[in-house]
């Protein structure tokens, strides 16, 4: 079943969020400290991913042009509007900021190499181990995030399901379309670009700064375009 890993991942986020909701009566000071701890851990994870680039200029260009596109499209505002809409539908009284929980958790669960690599493995090889591992990590992360950011975290399961599901389904045919060298290069540069975005998420979680991370997301698409252009340019000059 191509979508098994993705479905398990989404379910773990939902279960983790529900458990986190049951544990919401944690003292505010403890929540603040836990939130800072999560933010620091996310920053370290992002730094580990960020240094994997083989051509850091690609990462810089992708982030710059991605930011321009994201700001022009106001992606952060649109994500927040969706969060506010959810807030109005179910009510936010005593449940934390649903918009903040939805946006931050969605970015944490979606932006990263494991989401793409795991979905590709599910589609190409029918191997769900990467997504199963990600599901466990995301479940525990959702639990902690829900105790601090509120029930809005649970809604991030839907973008994860759609995003990873589309990649997994597409991956069933990707090996017939995309050369292996091109795919490997994309994964490396995407991992680095996504890692820097994750660092930004960690900084947001700690409260040190407010970066509109969602507006950087088009950078992933820019990575794919730049890597593809370089790949075919190298073929032409050989």
Steps between C-alpha positions, in 0.01 A plus 500: 500500500673815375344735757546279807797696639329834441177386666689368804689831521178704499338270757798534736470879481130478586559257789789709632289816484210336685734373772655845522153646543442272800825626653424868444489582873875538516628809691573797273863523608549135414331552163730793427812302586382199298425730207849647513645149516302397191611816322866431575467138387334611177782749438763227543307271264484780244873572531581132442291506184621842390866402468435211263503715187762427235440835326395755761445768237199298385361516854553877524338568161211268581430672831525849349276433201273282712456786746417742218236262362362420845468865597335582167248220555468578874511130586546562873190720507297238316609225740413722793161578349433127476600467864272786602215340305552178695513707817158650428351163407592313818575789736834571661393561859734305724654323203792727418559690180373262232653698217844501663480130583385405151760708313802413714428129522420476128835655413689274743334182368509590130828687451775242513679224320322217679163601358624496141745210526251290694221567252734422209600171663135412548421564135814371330591199716192443713723552805323692779773480767606865465141624536437262790801651677380850415154407631640414842703822516205711380265333749715592799563847356124552450437397861743760636397771254131455590572555870661832410338622176156345541269272302578674169790256466259217418396668172856469368426131436303597189779691318738214588256247354452700179865603454661162563218317328544695176876438505453128565250462218717702263804295604344183362586641157790731587779253419373492141508880474780640717863377465646356820790749512260793467277366779797445733628854438155645566463310828839626625433867418138479612615354832734794556242760395232338715746482789546876499123541504484266799761715679268795442209300645709421808582868547130582474412236760755640747351844451836656414376631167198477270587375152226444241619147424200408285606769255829313452330177390513580123875463546450122478355542150782737407750234611340252260516750212864601560621142549319391183651784296850421625455129430396549138762773447771259610366238259509749211860610559634145535 
